[in-house]
């Protein structure tokens, strides 16, 4: 993994990211509600749902709409 900052990253942070980067990148797609994403995760993919619950339990975690600025705009299907 390559860092692009002006200074070298903290080694502990880079070590953590190497172990977690796939999990972090997938969260952006899987935490949105079914009425937006069109994907019913909980019923169809119980192992993925269990993983999402473990991610939610990480200290400091917040759901996307709790931290995104502005108000939620529902999709027009």
C-alpha positions as CSV (number, residue, x, y, z in Angstrom):
1,X,0.0,0.0,0.0
2,X,1.4,3.4,-0.9
3,X,0.9,6.6,1.1
4,X,0.5,9.9,-0.8
5,X,0.8,12.4,2.0
6,X,3.5,15.0,2.4
7,X,4.9,13.1,5.4
8,X,5.3,9.4,6.1
9,X,2.3,7.9,7.8
10,X,2.4,6.4,11.3
11,X,3.6,2.8,11.0
12,X,0.8,1.6,13.4
13,X,-1.9,3.2,11.2
14,X,-0.5,1.6,8.1
15,X,-0.4,-1.8,9.8
16,X,-4.0,-1.4,10.8
17,X,-5.1,-0.3,7.3
18,X,-3.4,-3.3,5.7
19,X,-5.6,-5.6,7.8
20,X,-8.8,-3.6,7.4
21,X,-8.8,-1.8,4.1
22,X,-11.1,-4.2,2.3
23,X,-13.6,-4.0,5.2
24,X,-13.5,-0.2,5.2
25,X,-14.0,0.0,1.4
26,X,-17.0,-2.3,1.4
27,X,-18.8,-0.4,4.1
28,X,-19.5,2.4,1.8
29,X,-21.7,0.2,-0.3
30,X,-23.4,-2.0,2.3
31,X,-24.6,0.4,5.0
32,X,-27.2,2.2,2.9
33,X,-30.8,1.2,3.3
34,X,-32.5,-1.2,0.9
35,X,-34.7,1.6,-0.5
36,X,-31.6,3.3,-1.8
37,X,-29.3,0.5,-2.7
38,X,-31.8,-2.0,-3.9
39,X,-29.9,-4.8,-2.0
40,X,-31.6,-6.8,0.7
41,X,-28.5,-7.8,2.7
42,X,-29.9,-9.1,6.0
43,X,-32.3,-11.8,4.6
44,X,-30.2,-12.9,1.7
45,X,-26.7,-12.8,3.1
46,X,-26.6,-13.7,6.8
47,X,-22.8,-13.9,6.9
48,X,-22.5,-10.4,5.4
49,X,-25.1,-9.1,7.8
50,X,-23.2,-10.6,10.8
51,X,-20.0,-8.8,9.5
52,X,-21.9,-5.5,9.2
53,X,-23.0,-5.9,12.9
54,X,-19.4,-6.5,13.9
55,X,-18.4,-3.3,12.0
56,X,-21.2,-1.4,13.8
57,X,-19.7,-2.5,17.1
58,X,-16.3,-0.9,16.4
59,X,-15.8,2.0,18.8
60,X,-16.4,5.3,17.0
61,X,-18.5,3.8,14.2
62,X,-21.4,5.9,12.9
63,X,-23.9,5.1,10.2
64,X,-23.5,7.1,7.0
65,X,-26.5,9.3,7.4
66,X,-25.4,10.1,11.0
67,X,-22.2,11.8,9.7
68,X,-22.9,13.0,6.2
69,X,-23.7,16.7,5.8
70,X,-27.1,17.8,4.6
71,X,-30.4,16.0,4.5
72,X,-31.1,12.7,3.0
73,X,-32.6,12.8,-0.5
74,X,-34.6,9.7,-1.3
75,X,-34.0,8.1,-4.8
76,X,-36.7,8.3,-7.4
77,X,-37.3,4.7,-8.6
